[in-house]
């Protein structure tokens, strides 16, 4: 008697390392940052993370945290304005200077189930009394082999590293 066993299904994974640079300016504010995946036609496949001032109306009567999300113009125009924040597992507080890591598995929230094809990881930062910057990294899904493509911002973002694992 033989038993048939199905091989375990492993999903591809995607890691994102975002560096928030330490800036030497007189009035420093942590940047708002949006991270998302775009299809080849520049439509949003899914928003992975949005970091903003998440203070609630009880300690921020003006509720300004969400007011400035539109300053991340590219993300806002491509889909951010259609989202109702906060979003569990996607939105969070702004991050201090340093390197921050996000990890996702294909099809597990907030990572969308991606059809095979060409995509871009896009990271956008906007800072009060500062600038705005967008960095993107093209990639193929699903990844055929492990890779770590990188791109760097010039001011508001440091090194952005995409870690792809089949």
N, C-alpha and C positions, 0 to 999 in steps of 0.2 A: 504494500500500500504506500503510495507516495502522496505527499502533500504539496500543493501548489502555494507558493508564497509570492505575493506581489512585492516587487521592489519598492522601498519607501520612496515617496515623491519628495524631492527636494526642490525648493523654490530658489530662484536666483535672488541675490540680495544686492542692495545698493547702500553705500555709506557716504555720508557727506561730512567733510571737515571744513568748517568755516572759521577763518581767522578774522577777529575784530582787532584792528591795529590800535596801539596806544598812540594817541595824537597829543602833541604838545601845543595846546591851544588854551587861551585864557578862559573860555567858557565851554566846557565839554559836556555834551549830552550823549548818552548811549544811543546808538543808532537803532532805528526800526529796521528789521530785516525780514524779507519774504523769500522763501525758497520753494520753487515749483519745477515741474517737468512740463516741457512743451513738446508737442508733436512737430513733425516736419513742416506743417502748414502754419506754425506759430500759435495754434490754439492750445489752451491749457489742458493737459492730461490729468493733472492733479496738483493741489497745493500740499506741500510736505510740512512746512513750518512757517509761522508768522510770529515774530517777536516784536512786541510793542508795550506801551505803558498800560498795564492791565489793572491799574488801580480802579476800584469800584466807585460808584457814586457816593458811597458813605464817607470815603476819605478823599474824594476828589469830586466835589459838588458839580463842577462843570462837565465832568465826564469826558475830559479831553483826550483820554487814551486812544479811543477809536477815531476821534476827529482827524488825527494826522495820518491815518493809514493811507489816505489818498495821495500822500506825498511820495509813496512808492508807486510812481505813476505807471510804469509798465505793468506791474502786477495788478494794480487797481483796474486799469483799462482792460486787461485780458481776462479778468475774472474775479478779482478781489471784491469789487463793488457788489457782486452777486452773492457773496457769502455773508452769513449772519454770525458775527463773532460774539463771544468766544466759541471756539470749536475744540471739543475735547480731543487731546492728542495732537493738535495742530498748533494752537495758539499758546503763547507763553510770554513771560516777562522778557524785557530787553536783557541782553547779556553784556557783562563787562569785557574789557579788552582781554584778549587771549584766544585760545583755540577751543572750538566747541564741536562736538561730534554728534551726528544723527545717524541712526541705522534703521533700515527698512527691509522688509521681505516682500517680494512680489505678491500683490493681492491682499496684504495685511494692512489695515487702516493705519495711517492715511495714505500709504503707497497704493496707487491704483493698479489694477490688473492691466498690464501693458501688452498690446499686441506686438508681435515681432516687427521691428522697423527702426527708423532713425528718430532720435529724440535729442533734446537739449535739457541739461540741468541749468536752471537760471537762478541766480542769487542777486537780489536787489537790496541796497541799503540807502536809507535817507536819514539825515541827522539834523536836528534843530540847531540853528546857527552853524550849519555845516553844509556839506555837499550831498550829492546823490550819485550813486554808482551802480552799474549793472555788470555782472560778470556771467558768462555762459560757457558751458562745456558740452560739446556734441558727443553723443554716444549711441551705440547700437544696442537694441534689446531684443532678445536676451543676450547677455554677454557670452561669447564663445570661449573666452578665457579670462582669468583674473587680470585686471588692469587698474591703474590709478592715474588717470589723466588729471592734469592740474591747470589752473589759470590763476592769474593774480590781478587784484585791483590796484589802483594807483594811490588812492587816499582813504576812502571810507571802508574798503574791504582789503584784506591781506590775501594770503593764499587760500584758494578754494580747491579742495581735492575731492574728486569723485572716486570712490572705491567700488568697483564692480566685481561681483563673484558669481560664476555660473551655478 
